[in-house]
Amino acid sequence: MAADNAAAQVSQVSAEDFADILAQTREFVRGAVVPREQEIADTDSVPGDIRRAAADMGLFGYAVPQEWGGLGLDLAQDVELAMEFGYTTLAFRSMFGTNNGIAGQVLVNYGTAEQKQTWLERIASGEVVAAFALTEPGAGSDPAGLRTKAVREGDDWVIDGEKRFITNAPVADLFVVFARTRPADADGPGIAVFLVPATTPGVEVGPKDRKMGQEGAWTSEVRFTGVRVPAAALVGGSEDVGYRAAMVSLARGRMHIAALAVGAAQRALDESVAYAATATQGGTPIGDFQLVQAMIADQYTGVAAGRALVRDIAARYVSGEDRRVGPSAAKLYCTEMAGKVADLAVQIHGGTGYMRGVAVERIYREVRLLRLYEGTSEIQRLIIGGRLVGHAKRETSGAQR
């Protein structure tokens, strides 16, 4: 695959320092968050002390460059952290995921100097929670169907439209809003992106969605009615930044989701092995039964393959070798794998695995969403297949000339 032209962030943290960051993150996740998973599920919220501790550790800005108050990790380091985040309730990662990922990266890669100065340090510290407002009732995995409109009126832009399933919308301070400024034409798709503070008149956030899983990770609808923002709110100062900003942010986000899936699958595997070693049937540990061992073997193989794939594709992303097909492949494989591993975990636990309060029951519900956001599995297949066939066509056409 030819290298993508998008800028890739080079790590500003040495391997030695990152090893310390990773170790501290693992200790915090497993020592402070895992024991409180049931509390998070019961209250549908992440406790304030966990949020403050995460902010103090720099987790709200680990992927934001150091000049803007972040840690400056590259994607290869990001996925290592994400595999740790995935080991516990995904609500924990959801608190700061958009600040570092799909919302924050729009500013990092495309924001003007003034926009970065205004927002990035506050995003990195956790003072500001940013939300990525792209998905609509008629435009999800493919933003080409976007209906939200932005119309120029004098020196301002007026935005009208409705977004749905917007992560962190109920607590967001800043919405990164994608809107169509004109119909798609020869000059581009006509999609721009705007920075809209949540307090702007005309911004209406709906009630929290009631979801199958991921309690504590809040999403909701957001309506923009005659929302007026100044010209300085147009990201990059260009109407044609939006579509590319969405695609680049989503590609990076897909790697992050793939790594989360690996972490969740690892937790499901660990829970399965521990249960198989201690639970008995007829006085015999169920782990002694060959069919249970076969399920554990399938789980382990899937997790190991997913981890290797994530690390390989992340390295190729950072080098610039592949920032399009690889992320889609990693996201497709790892999220589908996590679903299978979680299903096997419930099977190994038997009736116990179907009970609320049991870790594998929560994991089973939570990982189902990973196959949907940042582009469904079906969209990933279209990206992978389409790009590979298109590349082959171009090579064939070049050889025939």
N, C-alpha and C positions, 0 to 999 in steps of 0.2 A: 504494500500500500504506500502511496506517496504521502509524504509528510503534510500535515495540516499546517496552514499558515498562521494559526492562532498562537499567540504568545504563551509559552509554558513557563510557569514560575519555577525558578531554580531554588533549591533549598537554601535557606539562610542559617541552618542549624547543622552542626557537624554530626557525624554518625555517633560519636561518643556522647554528645549532649542529648541527641535524640533517644539513645538507649535509656538514659535516665528519665526522660519525659515518658517514654513508653512504659517503663517499669512503674513509675508513679501512677500513671493512668490505670494500669492493670490492678495495682494495689487498691486504688480508690474504688474502681468499679466493683471488684470482688469483695472488698472489705466494707465499703460504705453503702453501695447501691443495692447489690444483690440481696443483703439481709432485709431490705425495706421494699422489696418488690410488691409484696402483698399490700403494704400500706399505700403505695402508689396506685395499685389497681383499685383498692377500696375507695380511695378519696378522689380518684380520677385527676390527680395532680402530683407534680414532683415537689417534695418539701422544699421550703425556702432555704434551709441550711445546705441542702445538696446543691441547689442552684448557686448559692454564694460561693461554695467551695469550688465548684466547676469554674466559675468566673475567676476566682483567685488563682486557679491553676493555668489560666490562659486558654481554656477550652472554647470560649466564645470567639476567639480570634486566632486559632492555631494555624489556619490557612491564609490569614491576612499578612501581608509583608510587614517586616519589623518597623519600617519607616512610618507605618500607620498604626503601630501599637500591638501588632500581632506577633506570633511566634515565627512566621515565615516558613512553614513546612511545605514541601512539595508534595505532589500526588503520591509518590512512592511511600512517603512517610504518613500521609493522610490515611492510606488504606490500612496501614499497620494499626493506627489508632482506631480506625473504624471497626476492625475485627475485635478489638477490645470492647468498644461501645456495644457491639451486637451481642455480647455475652450476657447482657442483662436486659431489662425492659427497654424497649425501643423508645419509650417516652423520654428517657434520659438523654439520648442523643438528639432527639427532636428539639430540645430546648435551644441548642446552639447549632444545629445542622444547617439551617438556611443562612445563618450569619457567615459561616465558613464556606458554604457551598453555593447553591444555585442563585441565591440573592446577592451574597457578598461578592462572589466572583464577577458578577455583572459590573459592579463598581471597580473592582481591582483591574479588570481587563479593558473596560470601555469608558469608565467615568472620566470627566474632565478633572483638571487639577483642583478646581474649586469644589466639585462634588466629592472628591476623595477627602479633601481637607475638612469638609463639613460633616461627613458621615463615618468614614472608615474607623477612626480611632474610637468613636463611641460604639460602633458595631463590635469592634475587637474586644472592648472592655465588658460588653454585655449591658452597657447602659441603654443601648438601642437594640431592639429585636427587629430584624428585617424579615419581611415575608415576600415570597416570590409569587406574584399574582399573574399567572399565565392561563391556567386551566379555566375553561368556560363550559357551560352546558353543551355547546356544539363544537368545542375545540379542546382536546386533551393532549394525547400523545403527539398529534400533528397540529402545530400552531398555525398552519396555513388557513385553517377555518375560523380564525379569530374574528369576532364580531364587535368587540369593544372598540369604540371610535374615539379619536382625538382630533379636534378641529381647531385650527389656528384662528384666534380672535385678537387682532392687534398684537401686543407683545406676549399674550398668554396663550395657553392651550386649554381647551375645555374637553374633559373626558366623560364619556357616558358608556356604561356597560355593566355586566355582571360576571363575577368570577365565582368559582366553586372549589371546594376541597382545599382551601388555602391554608397550609400549615402555619400555625402560630398566629393566625389572623386575630383571634380574640385578645391577644396580648401584644400585637405588633405595634411598633412605633413608626415604622416606615414600610410602605408598600412599594415594591418594584413592579410597576404596572406595565404590561404590554398592551398596546392598542394600535389599531390600524389607522393610518393617517390618509391613505388613499388606496384604491384598488391595486392589486398586483399588476405590474407592467414590465416593460423591457428594462427599466432601471432598477427593479428589485421588487420584493414582496410587499413593500409599503407598510411594514410593521416597525413601530418605534417603541422605545421603552422610557418610562417616566418615573421619577422619584416623587412619591406622594406621601407626605406625612399623614399619619392616621387621624390627626386632629383637623385636617382640611375639611371645610364645609362641603357636604355632599357625599362624604364617605360614610357608608353604613355597613357595619359588621353584623352579620346574623348570629343566631344562637349557636353554641357549640354543636357540631355534628355528633350523633350517637352512632358509633362505629362498632364493627364486629370485635375489634381488638384495639391494641395500643392505647389502653387507658392512660390518661395523663398527657398524651400527645394530642393537642387540640387543633382542630380544623373547623372552618366554617365558610359560609358564603360571604362575599363582599360585594356590595353594590356601589357603583360610582354614578352619581346623578348630578350633572352640571358641575363637575369638580374642576375648579379653575386653578391652574398652576402656572408659574412664570416660565419663560423660555429657558431659564437656567435649570429647570427640572428635567429637560430633555437629555437623557444620558448620551454623553459623547457629543452633544450639540448637533446631532445628525438624525434625520428621520429614518435612515436606512440601517441603523445599528441594531434595532430590535431583534430581527429574525436571527441574525448571526450570533448575537449575545445569548439568545435563548438556546441555540444549538450547541454553542461552546460550553455554556454552563451545564446543560443537560448531559453532555458527553462526560464531563468531569464528574457530575453527580451520579452517573450510572456506575462509575468505578467505585464510588463511595458506597452506593447501595449494594453492589456486589460483595464488597468487603463486609458490610453489616450482615449480609446473609451468611457468609462464612462463619462469622462470630456466633450468630444465633444457632447455626447448625452444629458448631462445636459444643455449645452449651447443651443442645439436645442429645448429642452423642455422649457427653460426660454424664448427663442425668441417666441415660439409658444404661450405660456400663455400670454405674453405681447401683442402680435398681436391680439389674440382672445378677449382680454379685451378692445381693443381700435378700431379695425377695425369694420365697420358696414356694414350690408347688409339690405337694406330696412329700414334703420334707427335703426336697432337692432344690438347690439354688437354680432358678430358671436359666441362669447363664450357662449351666452345664448342658442345656438342651441345644442340639446342633442347629435347629431352625432359628432359635434366638441368636446364636452366634452368627449365623448367616446374615441376619438383619443387621447386627452390629457391624459386621464386615462391610456391608453395603454402605452403611452410614459413614464409617471411617474412610472408605475409598472416595466417596463423594466429597467429604470435607477436605481431604488431602488434595484432591484434584482441583477443587475450587480455590484453595489457598494458593496453590502453585500458579493457577491461571491468573488470579488477581495480581500477584506479585510480578509476573511476567508482563502482563499488559500495562500495569502501572509504570514499569520501567520503560517500556516502549512509548508510552504517552509522554513521559518526562523528556525522553530523548528526541521526541518529535517524529518518531518513525510511524506511529499509528495513533491518531486521536479520534477515530471515527468507528471503524469496524471493530477493533479490539474492545473498546468499552461496551459496545452493544453485545458482543459475544460473552464478555465476562458477566454482564448484568443478566443476560438470558440464562446462561448455564448456572450461575451461582444461586439465583433466586428460585429457579425451578428445582435445583438440588436441595435447597433449604426446605422447600415444601415437602419433598420426598423424605428427607431425614426426619423432619418433624412428625410426619405421618407414621414412620416406622417407630419413632419414640413413643407415640401414643399406643401403638400396637404392642410394643414390648412391655409397657406398663399395664396393659389390659384395661380393665374397668377403672383402675386407679388413675390412669392417664386421661380419663374423660371427666375427672372431677375438678371443679374450680379450686384454686389454691395450690394445685400441682403445677410445677414449672413447665412441664411439657405441654400441658393443656393451653397455658398462656402462649407459649412459643408457637404452637400449632395455629392459633388464631392470628398472632402478630405477623408471622412471616408471609401469610397469604397476601397481604398488601404489597409486599416487595415486588411481586410480579406485575403490579399495576402502575405504581407511580414512577416518575422519570422515564416514562414510555413503557407500554405494556410489552409482554413477551412477543406478541404478534408484530408490534412495530419493530422490535429489535430484529426479528427474523427478516422483515422487509428491508431494513437498513443493511444487514449483513449480505443477504442474497443479492439485493440490487446493486450494492457497491462492487461486489466481487464480479458479477456478470458485466457490469458497466466497464470495469477495469479490463476485463478480458476482451470486450468488444473494441475498446480503444487500442489495445495492443495489436489485435488482429487487423484493425483498420490501418494502423501505422505500418504494419509489416507489408500490407498490400500496396502501399503507395510507392 
